[in-house]
Amino acid sequence: MTELLIITGTDQRDEELLEQIGRAQASRVTVLIEEGERNWAEEDSPSARALRDRLATLLARIEQRTGAVVVGLAGDAEQLRGWRFDRVIDARIALAA
């Protein structure tokens, strides 16, 4: 079982991210959102709603396209303290290159 951490932000390059996840052949994926509004999960602003909508779509597409199970979503790296991952993909860096 391969545990994968995806670090992403507010960018819209999800297709490239899905390709990377597929290549990693992960069985379980956790997604960390490190950009955007601090309270994006509770805010009712247009940008927070757009981020939540994007995430819902991304999580579903990860499971449908890669077969990996999304086991978590975090808004702060501190929430993942003590967790272990076999691989980390920082989409903010990898997709910018």
Secondary structure, 3 states (H helix, E strand, C coil): CCEEEEEECCCCCHHHHHHHHHHHCCCEEEEEECCCCCCCCCCCCHHHHHHHHHHHHHHHHHHHHHCCEEEEEECCHHHHCCCCCCEEEEHHHHCCC
